[in-house]
Amino acid sequence: MDEELRSLTERLRLESGGSTAYDRLLAADDPDTLAAVLTEPGQPLWARELAAFRLGLAGDRRAFEALVLLLNHRDPPRCASAAHALARLGDPRTARAAAALATNELRVAYALHPVRLLTRLRAPEAVPALITTLQRRLRPHDPYRRVALACVEGLGELGDPRAEPVLTEALAHPALAEAAVHALARIPRQRGSRRSIPGQR
């Protein structure tokens, strides 16, 4: 069993109170049965999450809308599971949706998993969205350091030279400085350019 699926099923089994509906949904082999859970009124959140996650792993794009909603949920485990399923889904809309969530200042408290998903997808939307999100996190007394750190690490992994200015600015922030040094070191130098990074010669 997929490790993320194992973690999700254990969590949702507790949420369902061990109901027989949970067992039936977990055992369901028909994608149409799972998809119906996403549209039928009155379905509990745990059932919608389980159905969307399983459809996502199977590459069934009927799960897309439900997974995007879960990606921006206030409960971090739901966000993490949704990000995992969206990465496997292969829907071309995913990167654009993740970028919109990552850059939405009204929902920045829940931006961590959209940022990580963008890094994993390596889509064209990723670098501009991470740069925008990180720039906003460099304001004085910004409380969302985990989001900022995820942006720094993601930009380093993506290795795009467009990120060099914002990563250089991040060096001045103690909570981000070490990660920014490593991120800058992973960005290819432009021909003829000279980059000064603390700790390097």
C-alpha positions in Angstrom: 0.0 0.0 0.0 1.2 3.6 -0.8 2.6 4.9 2.5 0.7 8.2 2.2 -2.5 6.1 1.6 -1.7 4.0 4.7 -1.4 7.2 6.8 -4.6 8.7 5.4 -6.6 5.5 5.9 -5.6 5.2 9.5 -6.5 8.8 10.2 -9.9 8.6 8.4 -10.8 5.3 10.0 -10.7 7.2 13.4 -12.7 10.1 11.9 -15.3 7.8 10.6 -15.8 6.1 14.0 -15.2 2.7 12.4 -18.4 2.9 10.3 -19.2 0.2 7.8 -19.4 3.0 5.1 -15.7 3.6 5.6 -14.9 -0.1 5.0 -17.1 -0.2 1.9 -15.5 2.9 0.5 -12.0 1.7 1.2 -12.7 -1.6 -0.6 -14.5 -0.1 -3.6 -12.9 -0.9 -6.9 -15.2 1.0 -9.2 -14.0 4.6 -9.9 -17.6 5.7 -10.5 -18.5 4.7 -7.0 -15.7 6.8 -5.6 -16.6 9.7 -7.9 -20.2 9.6 -6.8 -19.1 10.3 -3.2 -17.7 13.7 -4.4 -21.1 14.9 -5.8 -23.7 13.2 -3.5 -25.1 15.7 -0.9 -24.6 14.9 2.8 -21.3 12.9 2.5 -19.0 13.5 5.4 -15.6 15.1 4.9 -13.7 11.9 5.6 -15.6 10.1 2.9 -15.0 12.9 0.3 -11.3 12.9 1.2 -10.9 9.2 0.9 -12.7 9.1 -2.4 -10.7 12.0 -3.8 -7.4 10.7 -2.7 -8.0 7.2 -4.2 -9.2 8.7 -7.5 -6.1 11.0 -7.5 -3.7 8.1 -7.1 -5.5 6.4 -10.0 -5.1 9.4 -12.2 -8.9 10.1 -12.4 -9.3 13.8 -13.0 -12.8 13.9 -11.4 -10.9 14.2 -8.2 -9.3 17.5 -9.1 -11.7 20.0 -7.6 -12.0 18.1 -4.3 -8.3 17.7 -3.9 -7.7 21.4 -4.6 -10.1 22.3 -1.8 -8.4 19.9 0.5 -4.9 21.4 -0.4 -6.0 24.6 1.1 -7.7 23.1 4.2 -6.9 24.4 7.7 -6.0 20.8 8.8 -2.3 20.2 7.7 -2.7 16.4 7.3 -5.5 16.9 4.8 -3.3 19.4 2.9 -0.4 16.9 2.8 -2.5 14.1 1.5 -4.1 16.3 -1.1 -0.7 17.5 -2.3 0.4 13.9 -2.6 -2.6 12.9 -4.6 -2.4 16.0 -6.9 1.2 15.2 -7.7 0.1 11.8 -8.8 -3.0 12.9 -10.6 -1.3 14.5 -13.6 -3.9 17.1 -14.2 -2.5 20.1 -16.2 -4.6 22.5 -14.1 -2.8 21.5 -10.9 0.2 23.9 -11.1 -1.9 26.9 -11.8 -4.2 26.1 -8.9 -1.3 25.5 -6.5 0.3 28.8 -7.6 -3.0 30.6 -6.9 -3.2 29.1 -3.4 0.5 29.8 -2.6 0.2 33.5 -3.6 -3.2 34.2 -1.9 -2.3 36.4 1.0 -5.7 35.8 2.6 -4.8 32.1 2.9 -1.1 32.3 3.5 -1.4 30.4 6.8 -2.2 27.3 4.6 0.3 27.9 1.8 3.0 25.5 3.0 1.7 22.5 1.0 0.9 24.4 -2.1 4.5 25.7 -2.1 5.9 22.2 -1.7 3.6 20.9 -4.4 4.8 23.5 -6.8 8.4 22.5 -6.2 7.6 18.9 -6.8 5.7 19.6 -10.0 8.5 21.8 -11.5 6.0 23.5 -13.7 6.4 26.9 -15.4 4.2 28.5 -12.7 6.4 27.3 -9.8 9.3 29.8 -9.8 7.3 33.0 -10.3 4.8 31.9 -7.6 7.6 30.9 -5.1 9.4 34.2 -5.7 6.2 36.2 -5.1 5.4 34.3 -1.9 8.9 34.6 -0.6 9.1 38.3 -1.3 6.0 38.9 0.8 7.4 36.8 3.7 10.5 38.9 3.9 8.6 41.8 5.5 9.5 42.6 9.1 7.9 40.4 11.7 6.2 38.1 9.2 4.9 35.1 11.2 4.9 32.6 8.3 8.5 31.4 8.5 7.7 27.8 7.6 6.2 29.0 4.3 9.2 31.3 3.7 11.6 28.4 4.4 9.7 26.1 2.0 10.0 28.8 -0.7 13.7 29.2 -0.2 14.3 25.4 -0.3 12.0 25.1 -3.3 13.8 27.8 -5.3 17.1 26.2 -4.5 15.8 22.8 -5.7 14.4 24.4 -8.9 17.7 26.2 -9.5 16.3 29.0 -11.6 18.5 32.2 -11.9 15.4 34.4 -11.6 15.3 33.5 -7.9 18.8 34.9 -7.1 17.7 38.4 -6.1 15.0 37.3 -3.6 17.3 34.5 -2.2 20.1 37.1 -1.7 17.6 39.3 0.2 16.7 36.3 2.3 20.3 36.1 3.5 19.5 39.0 5.8 16.9 37.0 7.7 18.5 34.7 10.4 15.8 32.1 10.1 16.3 31.8 6.4 20.0 32.6 5.9 21.5 29.1 6.0 18.8 27.7 3.6 19.3 30.7 1.4 23.1 30.1 1.2 22.5 26.5 0.1 19.8 27.5 -2.4 22.0 30.1 -4.0 24.8 27.6 -4.3 22.5 25.4 -6.4 21.7 28.1 -8.9 23.9 28.1 -12.0 26.0 31.3 -12.3 25.4 33.5 -15.3 28.5 33.8 -17.6 30.8 36.5 -16.3 28.8 37.1 -13.1 30.3 37.2 -9.6 28.1 36.1 -6.7 29.1 36.8 -3.1 27.6 34.3 -0.7 28.6 34.4 3.0 30.9 31.4 3.8 32.0 31.0 0.2 35.1 32.3 -1.6 
